[in-house]
């Protein structure tokens, strides 16, 4: 791994923190550590977006899933949720909030490292910039612009726009879009996708592009 980024380990259990620090150090991953959400936020503010975040869910000053939702407002950084809460409901909540992996602890060292390496492969696959006309996306930071103007997108809006930018002029089926962005099957009465498309369409005003819908099929981004 090169030194252009670091891993952020947010864990308050001393034994698990020590074990994971040792495992990550053995792979020579640049590492920053925090035992509270406040400390994690300070590190992010001072050092910028990491390559990946390993995030405990239950922390002394708050819930890691709530913190993940905050992160997703402005960043697409890969996140591994590490927690003792591993019911189906807990897992679904974490993944729906924007987690990339969800791992119950304690877990075998080899399993932990394999999940971290999967996160890093994902971060390496993110291009620095995607563009379509005046629309620009920064996948690592989760920010999008029309020219120099920040579109101020939610995580779901950004993920949708990234799908459209990567497939300009192509009809994207609604079910496939929902599964990619929300990480689950779309129910027949699900309106989250259409609502997000509506907001995104308004924010793209002035870009020269719009998102049109094909009744009961999907959506396409095209020139106005």
One Martini backbone bead per residue (centre of mass of N, CA, C, O) as a GRO file, in nm:
protein
  224
    1UNK     BB    1   0.097   0.035   0.022
    2UNK     BB    2   0.064   0.354   0.000
    3UNK     BB    3   0.096   0.707   0.134
    4UNK     BB    4  -0.177   0.867   0.034
    5UNK     BB    5  -0.310   0.703   0.281
    6UNK     BB    6  -0.534   0.611   0.546
    7UNK     BB    7  -0.636   0.446   0.835
    8UNK     BB    8  -0.941   0.429   1.031
    9UNK     BB    9  -0.960   0.343   1.380
   10UNK     BB   10  -1.273   0.277   1.557
   11UNK     BB   11  -1.204   0.186   1.901
   12UNK     BB   12  -1.276   0.101   2.260
   13UNK     BB   13  -1.150  -0.177   2.272
   14UNK     BB   14  -0.842  -0.258   2.375
   15UNK     BB   15  -0.803  -0.548   2.262
   16UNK     BB   16  -0.907  -0.499   1.971
   17UNK     BB   17  -0.730  -0.263   1.904
   18UNK     BB   18  -0.458  -0.409   1.939
   19UNK     BB   19  -0.503  -0.632   1.734
   20UNK     BB   20  -0.566  -0.452   1.482
   21UNK     BB   21  -0.310  -0.290   1.489
   22UNK     BB   22  -0.119  -0.530   1.445
   23UNK     BB   23  -0.236  -0.627   1.175
   24UNK     BB   24  -0.196  -0.359   1.016
   25UNK     BB   25   0.109  -0.326   1.074
   26UNK     BB   26   0.195  -0.594   0.927
   27UNK     BB   27   0.099  -0.437   0.643
   28UNK     BB   28   0.181  -0.128   0.648
   29UNK     BB   29  -0.053   0.054   0.743
   30UNK     BB   30  -0.162   0.349   0.767
   31UNK     BB   31  -0.248   0.481   1.102
   32UNK     BB   32  -0.546   0.573   1.277
   33UNK     BB   33  -0.676   0.649   1.612
   34UNK     BB   34  -0.996   0.586   1.789
   35UNK     BB   35  -1.234   0.590   2.083
   36UNK     BB   36  -1.406   0.821   1.951
   37UNK     BB   37  -1.597   1.033   1.768
   38UNK     BB   38  -1.449   1.294   1.829
   39UNK     BB   39  -1.166   1.191   1.745
   40UNK     BB   40  -1.243   1.113   1.454
   41UNK     BB   41  -1.328   1.399   1.363
   42UNK     BB   42  -1.052   1.530   1.410
   43UNK     BB   43  -0.894   1.362   1.208
   44UNK     BB   44  -1.059   1.433   0.955
   45UNK     BB   45  -1.015   1.742   0.974
   46UNK     BB   46  -0.691   1.725   0.964
   47UNK     BB   47  -0.647   1.472   0.723
   48UNK     BB   48  -0.887   1.372   0.590
   49UNK     BB   49  -0.953   1.136   0.369
   50UNK     BB   50  -0.945   0.812   0.381
   51UNK     BB   51  -0.923   0.498   0.252
   52UNK     BB   52  -1.046   0.385   0.533
   53UNK     BB   53  -1.302   0.258   0.765
   54UNK     BB   54  -1.301   0.132   1.105
   55UNK     BB   55  -1.623   0.080   1.269
   56UNK     BB   56  -1.766   0.110   1.551
   57UNK     BB   57  -2.086   0.119   1.692
   58UNK     BB   58  -2.013   0.116   2.003
   59UNK     BB   59  -1.974   0.424   2.173
   60UNK     BB   60  -1.933   0.650   2.425
   61UNK     BB   61  -2.052   0.910   2.217
   62UNK     BB   62  -2.203   0.689   2.027
   63UNK     BB   63  -2.315   0.596   1.702
   64UNK     BB   64  -2.176   0.463   1.419
   65UNK     BB   65  -2.419   0.483   1.224
   66UNK     BB   66  -2.467   0.785   1.257
   67UNK     BB   67  -2.183   0.862   1.162
   68UNK     BB   68  -2.210   0.738   0.881
   69UNK     BB   69  -2.432   0.928   0.783
   70UNK     BB   70  -2.253   1.175   0.795
   71UNK     BB   71  -2.037   1.083   0.598
   72UNK     BB   72  -2.244   1.037   0.351
   73UNK     BB   73  -2.288   1.347   0.296
   74UNK     BB   74  -1.948   1.374   0.191
   75UNK     BB   75  -1.873   1.051   0.151
   76UNK     BB   76  -1.730   0.738  -0.017
   77UNK     BB   77  -1.589   0.593   0.191
   78UNK     BB   78  -1.484   0.307   0.299
   79UNK     BB   79  -1.680   0.085   0.528
   80UNK     BB   80  -1.623  -0.094   0.834
   81UNK     BB   81  -1.830  -0.274   1.041
   82UNK     BB   82  -1.768  -0.322   1.399
   83UNK     BB   83  -1.959  -0.571   1.590
   84UNK     BB   84  -2.172  -0.731   1.837
   85UNK     BB   85  -2.410  -0.655   1.646
   86UNK     BB   86  -2.566  -0.943   1.448
   87UNK     BB   87  -2.829  -0.897   1.345
   88UNK     BB   88  -3.024  -0.853   1.079
   89UNK     BB   89  -3.110  -0.566   1.158
   90UNK     BB   90  -2.827  -0.451   1.207
   91UNK     BB   91  -2.709  -0.507   0.929
   92UNK     BB   92  -2.917  -0.349   0.763
   93UNK     BB   93  -2.868  -0.075   0.896
   94UNK     BB   94  -2.567  -0.048   0.819
   95UNK     BB   95  -2.596  -0.081   0.508
   96UNK     BB   96  -2.811   0.143   0.460
   97UNK     BB   97  -2.615   0.376   0.575
   98UNK     BB   98  -2.327   0.278   0.399
   99UNK     BB   99  -2.205   0.017   0.435
  100UNK     BB  100  -1.980  -0.231   0.301
  101UNK     BB  101  -1.922  -0.380   0.578
  102UNK     BB  102  -2.007  -0.657   0.815
  103UNK     BB  103  -1.859  -0.732   1.141
  104UNK     BB  104  -1.823  -0.960   1.380
  105UNK     BB  105  -1.733  -0.953   1.725
  106UNK     BB  106  -1.515  -1.156   1.727
  107UNK     BB  107  -1.255  -1.219   1.479
  108UNK     BB  108  -1.067  -1.351   1.263
  109UNK     BB  109  -0.786  -1.223   1.134
  110UNK     BB  110  -0.824  -1.312   0.836
  111UNK     BB  111  -1.106  -1.187   0.804
  112UNK     BB  112  -1.040  -0.899   0.867
  113UNK     BB  113  -0.823  -0.857   0.643
  114UNK     BB  114  -1.008  -0.927   0.401
  115UNK     BB  115  -1.196  -0.682   0.442
  116UNK     BB  116  -0.986  -0.460   0.422
  117UNK     BB  117  -0.883  -0.536   0.136
  118UNK     BB  118  -1.157  -0.488  -0.001
  119UNK     BB  119  -1.169  -0.188   0.058
  120UNK     BB  120  -0.902  -0.112  -0.091
  121UNK     BB  121  -0.989  -0.205  -0.369
  122UNK     BB  122  -1.218  -0.003  -0.391
  123UNK     BB  123  -1.046   0.259  -0.360
  124UNK     BB  124  -0.863   0.197  -0.616
  125UNK     BB  125  -1.123   0.207  -0.821
  126UNK     BB  126  -1.146   0.504  -0.775
  127UNK     BB  127  -1.179   0.772  -0.938
  128UNK     BB  128  -1.100   1.103  -0.923
  129UNK     BB  129  -1.281   1.156  -1.196
  130UNK     BB  130  -1.604   1.252  -1.318
  131UNK     BB  131  -1.764   1.328  -1.643
  132UNK     BB  132  -2.036   1.553  -1.784
  133UNK     BB  133  -1.953   1.805  -1.904
  134UNK     BB  134  -2.019   2.015  -1.628
  135UNK     BB  135  -2.009   1.749  -1.474
  136UNK     BB  136  -1.864   1.666  -1.150
  137UNK     BB  137  -1.691   1.386  -0.992
  138UNK     BB  138  -1.585   1.270  -0.652
  139UNK     BB  139  -1.570   0.962  -0.525
  140UNK     BB  140  -1.400   0.991  -0.262
  141UNK     BB  141  -1.573   1.250  -0.144
  142UNK     BB  142  -1.879   1.283  -0.263
  143UNK     BB  143  -1.857   1.511  -0.483
  144UNK     BB  144  -2.042   1.766  -0.676
  145UNK     BB  145  -2.044   1.948  -0.998
  146UNK     BB  146  -2.111   2.268  -1.157
  147UNK     BB  147  -1.835   2.335  -1.223
  148UNK     BB  148  -1.789   2.523  -0.917
  149UNK     BB  149  -2.063   2.408  -0.814
  150UNK     BB  150  -2.203   2.274  -0.545
  151UNK     BB  151  -2.462   2.029  -0.516
  152UNK     BB  152  -2.527   1.896  -0.250
  153UNK     BB  153  -2.526   1.576  -0.192
  154UNK     BB  154  -2.635   1.295  -0.118
  155UNK     BB  155  -2.543   0.975  -0.112
  156UNK     BB  156  -2.768   0.874  -0.302
  157UNK     BB  157  -2.741   1.092  -0.518
  158UNK     BB  158  -2.450   1.036  -0.588
  159UNK     BB  159  -2.481   0.736  -0.668
  160UNK     BB  160  -2.675   0.792  -0.899
  161UNK     BB  161  -2.502   0.987  -1.065
  162UNK     BB  162  -2.274   0.787  -1.113
  163UNK     BB  163  -2.439   0.593  -1.283
  164UNK     BB  164  -2.507   0.797  -1.508
  165UNK     BB  165  -2.216   0.888  -1.586
  166UNK     BB  166  -2.129   0.584  -1.661
  167UNK     BB  167  -2.429   0.587  -1.846
  168UNK     BB  168  -2.471   0.759  -2.100
  169UNK     BB  169  -2.785   0.720  -2.262
  170UNK     BB  170  -2.873   0.492  -2.064
  171UNK     BB  171  -3.098   0.263  -1.964
  172UNK     BB  172  -3.195   0.240  -1.623
  173UNK     BB  173  -3.310   0.023  -1.418
  174UNK     BB  174  -3.480   0.057  -1.133
  175UNK     BB  175  -3.403  -0.206  -0.983
  176UNK     BB  176  -3.093  -0.175  -1.022
  177UNK     BB  177  -3.054   0.098  -0.890
  178UNK     BB  178  -3.163   0.025  -0.611
  179UNK     BB  179  -2.965  -0.207  -0.548
  180UNK     BB  180  -2.700  -0.039  -0.572
  181UNK     BB  181  -2.781   0.199  -0.362
  182UNK     BB  182  -2.956   0.032  -0.127
  183UNK     BB  183  -2.893  -0.292  -0.110
  184UNK     BB  184  -3.186  -0.385  -0.226
  185UNK     BB  185  -3.488  -0.474  -0.286
  186UNK     BB  186  -3.759  -0.360  -0.466
  187UNK     BB  187  -4.055  -0.248  -0.395
  188UNK     BB  188  -4.360  -0.174  -0.533
  189UNK     BB  189  -4.396   0.084  -0.302
  190UNK     BB  190  -4.131   0.238  -0.381
  191UNK     BB  191  -4.016   0.601  -0.346
  192UNK     BB  192  -3.711   0.671  -0.313
  193UNK     BB  193  -3.612   0.686  -0.603
  194UNK     BB  194  -3.804   0.901  -0.726
  195UNK     BB  195  -3.729   1.119  -0.519
  196UNK     BB  196  -3.424   1.133  -0.582
  197UNK     BB  197  -3.455   1.202  -0.882
  198UNK     BB  198  -3.606   1.467  -0.843
  199UNK     BB  199  -3.381   1.614  -0.687
  200UNK     BB  200  -3.156   1.573  -0.898
  201UNK     BB  201  -3.288   1.718  -1.134
  202UNK     BB  202  -3.291   1.998  -0.998
  203UNK     BB  203  -2.973   2.015  -0.948
  204UNK     BB  204  -2.913   1.997  -1.277
  205UNK     BB  205  -2.982   2.269  -1.331
  206UNK     BB  206  -2.774   2.407  -1.592
  207UNK     BB  207  -2.597   2.159  -1.720
  208UNK     BB  208  -2.761   2.028  -1.990
  209UNK     BB  209  -2.894   1.806  -1.810
  210UNK     BB  210  -3.117   1.519  -1.779
  211UNK     BB  211  -3.372   1.318  -1.621
  212UNK     BB  212  -3.540   1.053  -1.760
  213UNK     BB  213  -3.843   0.867  -1.797
  214UNK     BB  214  -3.957   0.528  -1.811
  215UNK     BB  215  -4.232   0.373  -1.792
  216UNK     BB  216  -4.172   0.106  -1.581
  217UNK     BB  217  -3.839   0.104  -1.612
  218UNK     BB  218  -3.660   0.398  -1.611
  219UNK     BB  219  -3.345   0.579  -1.658
  220UNK     BB  220  -3.200   0.884  -1.818
  221UNK     BB  221  -2.921   1.057  -1.930
  222UNK     BB  222  -2.953   1.381  -2.100
  223UNK     BB  223  -2.996   1.610  -2.314
  224UNK     BB  224  -3.202   1.897  -2.322
   0.00000   0.00000   0.00000
